[in-house]
Amino acid sequence: SDAIAAKAEPALQQVAQFIAAEPVGNVVVEGHTDAVGSDKYNRDLSLRRARAVAVWLIAHGVEKSRLSE
């Protein structure tokens, strides 16, 4: 799934705070999967996961320009 789990939000909040405290540089957001499923499915899922995290971070105050996939 590419949905952000509620239990992941405290860790993401810490990441958002860290990014805000370090005004220099950009952050690469990567998504990962296990080996179950086809390569194409897993590539697409990892990209969707990365985008979901980026959207969450932006919604919680991280500047979009600081993030890349």
Secondary structure by P-SEA (a helix, b strand, c coil): cccccccaaaaaaaaaaaaaacccbbbbbbbbbcccccaaaaaaaaaaaaaaaaaaaaaaccccccccc
